[in-house]
Amino acid sequence: MPAPITRRTVLATGACLPFLRYADARAALPGGPFRVGAFTVTPLRDGLFPLRPDMIPAADSGAGRALLTEAGLSPSGPSPEPVNAFLIRRGARHWLLDAGCGTVLGPGFNRVTAALMAEGVHPDQVETVWLTHLHADHAGGLLTPEGQARFANAELVLQEREAAHWSDAGARARAPAAMAPFFDTAQAVLTAYENRIRRVSGQAELTRGISFLPLPGHTPGHAGVLIEDGSERLLIWGDIIHSRILQMPHPDWTVIWDADPAEAIATRRGILDRAAVEGLDIAGMHLASRGRILRDGSGYLWEAREAATSGGPSR
């Protein structure tokens, strides 16, 4: 099994980015802003991550290469996968869901702050940052290049299980050596925000109309955020999917960063089923736009809700 991702891997694969393409090049652009009742949700694109097939080991196969070819990509990859954060607003209030990579994973990222300011929101105006989990591509942007808190007035909210895992010396000792930089980033974030961290458990209400939805497996405290206002609902599901092309038709294909692959599979199948049955709108940190889920045999199809990807169902 391939070793987990390291900063060196990102730097090496980042050189491929100018040559990558989707069948529809507009997929490189985030959709939004859009409304969920009285909430305004704006995707903030931090960059594109060059995902190699061997980062989803089962995709390093004939079936995986066929799916990449069908999508207009090289069968050997990599595929450019979005890294997103989300600005959520209601009235004069500003919240941030995840913060992108910052500078911790090398060049090609660190665009969330500029995207935020392009929306007229200064980092000091963000009152709360909700974290789906503490992986570097979600939490690195909370830090300045000097390792200080980037959001000077923001409270940081995350699941208790997530904070405990990345603070556990035993968990670090048991993890592969290549995961050490992930622990370093997580601990740096927890230190930078230590006087304004709120740890919650389970389906905690974050503000009226927004709550955490625990989705463990990718990390112990991985969670999505469910936004509900009247009849309108949106689930921003964090890292349930890293590659729409590969994992929608094959939800049992795990990524090398899943802390508990079996739990990640069960969680992914469970939330995909729920989304299909309930007709939930979905957005994610590695999805080019929001959409809905349709069942397709043992897998699923993606029905994009915005022109940034396509107008109809796809894998």
Rosetta blueprint (number, residue, H / E / L):
1 M L
2 P L
3 A L
4 P L
5 I L
6 T L
7 R H
8 R H
9 T H
10 V H
11 L H
12 A H
13 T H
14 G H
15 A L
16 C L
17 L H
18 P H
19 F H
20 L L
21 R L
22 Y L
23 A L
24 D L
25 A H
26 R H
27 A H
28 A H
29 L L
30 P L
31 G L
32 G L
33 P L
34 F E
35 R E
36 V E
37 G L
38 A L
39 F E
40 T E
41 V E
42 T E
43 P E
44 L E
45 R E
46 D E
47 G E
48 L E
49 F E
50 P E
51 L E
52 R L
53 P H
54 D H
55 M H
56 I L
57 P H
58 A H
59 A H
60 D L
61 S L
62 G H
63 A H
64 G H
65 R H
66 A H
67 L H
68 L H
69 T H
70 E H
71 A L
72 G L
73 L L
74 S L
75 P L
76 S L
77 G L
78 P L
79 S E
80 P E
81 E E
82 P E
83 V E
84 N E
85 A E
86 F E
87 L E
88 I E
89 R E
90 R E
91 G L
92 A L
93 R E
94 H E
95 W E
96 L E
97 L E
98 D L
99 A L
100 G L
101 C L
102 G L
103 T L
104 V L
105 L L
106 G L
107 P L
108 G L
109 F L
110 N L
111 R L
112 V H
113 T H
114 A H
115 A H
116 L H
117 M H
118 A H
119 E L
120 G L
121 V L
122 H L
123 P H
124 D H
125 Q H
126 V L
127 E L
128 T E
129 V E
130 W E
131 L L
132 T L
133 H L
134 L L
135 H L
136 A H
137 D H
138 H H
139 A H
140 G H
141 G H
142 L H
143 L E
144 T L
145 P L
146 E L
147 G L
148 Q L
149 A E
150 R L
151 F L
152 A L
153 N L
154 A L
155 E E
156 L E
157 V E
158 L E
159 Q E
160 E H
161 R H
162 E H
163 A H
164 A H
165 H H
166 W H
167 S H
168 D L
169 A H
170 G H
171 A H
172 R H
173 A H
174 R H
175 A L
176 P L
177 A H
178 A H
179 M H
180 A H
181 P H
182 F H
183 F H
184 D H
185 T H
186 A H
187 Q H
188 A H
189 V H
190 L H
191 T H
192 A H
193 Y L
194 E H
195 N H
196 R H
197 I E
198 R E
199 R E
200 V E
201 S L
202 G L
203 Q L
204 A L
205 E E
206 L E
207 T E
208 R L
209 G L
210 I E
211 S E
212 F E
213 L E
214 P E
215 L L
216 P L
217 G L
218 H L
219 T L
220 P L
221 G L
222 H L
223 A E
224 G E
225 V E
226 L E
227 I E
228 E E
229 D E
230 G L
231 S L
232 E E
233 R E
234 L E
235 L E
236 I E
237 W L
238 G L
239 D L
240 I L
241 I L
242 H L
243 S L
244 R H
245 I H
246 L H
247 Q H
248 M L
249 P L
250 H L
251 P L
252 D L
253 W L
254 T L
255 V L
256 I L
257 W L
258 D L
259 A L
260 D L
261 P H
262 A H
263 E H
264 A H
265 I H
266 A H
267 T H
268 R H
269 R H
270 G H
271 I H
272 L H
273 D H
274 R H
275 A H
276 A H
277 V H
278 E H
279 G L
280 L L
281 D E
282 I E
283 A E
284 G L
285 M L
286 H L
287 L L
288 A L
289 S L
290 R L
291 G E
292 R E
293 I E
294 L E
295 R E
296 D E
297 G L
298 S L
299 G E
300 Y E
301 L E
302 W E
303 E E
304 A E
305 R L
306 E L
307 A L
308 A L
309 T L
310 S L
311 G L
312 G L
313 P E
314 S E
315 R L
